[in-house]
Amino acid sequence: MDTKELLKKAQMLLVDGKDRESIEAFTKAIEAGADPYICYLSRGVIYVKLKESDKALDDLNKAIKANSLSARAYFFRGMTYMMKEDFNHAVADFTGALKLKTNYGMAKFARAVSYARLGNSDEASKDMAEVAPQMEENLQGFADSYGIIRTQMSKVMMQMSGESNLSNLELTDKNMEILKKWLDE
């Protein structure tokens, strides 16, 4: 099989939800010389889905090395750091994604949640206020397939209810309503 066929097979397995098989297929595609960016990004995303953070980080680092202009690679590496509760690195990666794609709403939302988990209310409030209109227009577009952001946002909401110093997060009632609606989806 040539590299294009190997890559196509790996992508089809991914689409079909056959995660372990697609990991093996992407590995074979890499070994055969297929596009390293696509292969490492795709395999890294699967590892994020499987919550195998160390393997995800390894592949996403390789994807970024292959294509440092990929907002998606920075976003998913940020998601991996968020999963590991390393919010400083998560913020840095979400910021990197936003520098490459300024209207990347999900990256801005994830960065806001990461800022909130760090206790940085000012930056969290600013990002939330900017992204709330996008969320209100398209809650489905802010779906969190792997549950990582939702888990961390739930922790933020608990903190805001008085369990920490985040009760000073400055969100309008409308923005709070949007966040609660998103959490209930």
N, C-alpha and C positions, 0 to 999 in steps of 0.2 A: 504494500500500500504506500502511496506517496504521501508527502506531508499534508497536502490539502485534504486528502481523503481521511487521514488520521485525525486532523483537526475537525473536520466535519462530523466524523463519528463521535468524537469527544463532546462536541457541542450538542449533538442530538441526544446523547445520553444525559447531558445536563438538563436539557429541555424536558426530557421524559422523567426527570426526578431521580435518576439512577446515580446517586452521588458517588458512591464508592467506585462504580464502574467508570464513571466519567473521570474521576481522579486518575485511575489507571490509564485511561485513554489519553488524557492530557499529558501524563508522564511519558507515554510512548511517543506522542507528538513532539514533545520537547526533545527527547532523545534522537528523533529523526530529523530535527532541525527546523521545526515549524516556528512561526513567529513567537518569540519568547514572551513578548508583552501580553499578547492575547492568552497564551497558555498559562502563564503565571498569574495573571489577573483572574482568569476564570477559575483556576484551581484554588487560588487564594480565597475567592468568594465562597466556593464550596466549603472550604475549611472554616470560614466565618459561620456559615450556616450550621455546620456540624459542631460549632463551638470549640474547635481545635485551634486555640489562639496562637500558639507558638508556630505551628505549621502555616497558619494564615499569615502571620507576620513575615515569616521567611519568604513566602511566595510573593506577598505584596511588596516587600522591599525589592525583590528581583524585578517585579513589574515596573516599579518606579525607576529602577536603574535602567531598564530597557526603554522607558518612555516617561521622562520626568515632567511631561506636559499633560499627564492624564489626571484630570480631576477625579475620575472614578477610583483610580488606584489610591489616591490620597484619602478619599472619602472612606473606602473600605478599610484602609489601614487605621484610620481614625475610629471606625466602628470596632475594630479589633482592640485598640487601646481602651476604648470605652468599656468593652466587655471585660477587660482585665482591670478595670477601674483605675487606669492610669490616665487621669483626665488632663494633665498637663500636655502629654504627647497627643492626646485626642484633640485638644484645642488647636495645637500646632498643625495637625494634619487637616482638620476641617478648615482652618484658615488658609492652608495651602490650596485646598480644593476650591475655596471661594476666590482666591487670587486668579485661578485659572478659569473659573466659570462663576462670574459674579452673581448670577441669578439662580444659583444652586440652592434652592429653598431647603431641601432636606439637610444639606451640610450646615446651613445656618441654624436650623432647628437643633441639630445634633450638637453644634458648638454651644448654643444657648444652654442646653441641658448640661453639657460638660462644665461650662462656666458656673452654672448653678451648683453642681456637685462640688466644685472647688470653693464655693462660698463667695464667688465674685458676682454679687447681685447686680452691680451696675452694668457690666457687660452682658450678663444673662438677660436682664430686662431690655436692654437695647436690641439685642438680637431677636428676642421674642416679639417685641413690638414691630420689628421690621418684617418678620416672617408670618405673623398672625393673619394678615389679610390673604396671603397665599393659602394658608391652611384652611381658612374659612371657605375660600372658593373651591378647594379641592382636597377634602379630607382623605379621599382614597389615594391621592397622589403622595400623601405623607404616610402611607402604609409602612409599617415597620415589620417587614417579612420575618426577621429573625428575633424580634422581641427585645432587642438590646436597648434601643432608645426608650421604648415603652417602660421597661423595667427601671431604667435610670430616672425617667420622668416621674414615675410613681414615687420613687424615693424623694425626688425634689418636692412633690406635692405634700408628702408627709412632713418633710422638713419645714415647709411653708406654714403648716398648720401649728407651728409652735415648737417643734422638736429640736430646732436649731436656730442659728442666726439668719436663716434665709427668709424669715417672716418679713424682712424689709425689701424683698424682691418687688420692684415696682411694676406691676402689671395692671392694666385697666380691668374693670369688671368684664368687659367684652372679651379681652384676651384670655382671662381666666376661664370664661365660659367656653371659648374655643378649645382650650387645652383639655378641659374636663370632657367635652364632647369627643375629642380625639381619643382620650383614654378609654372612653366607654364604647368606642367603635368595635 
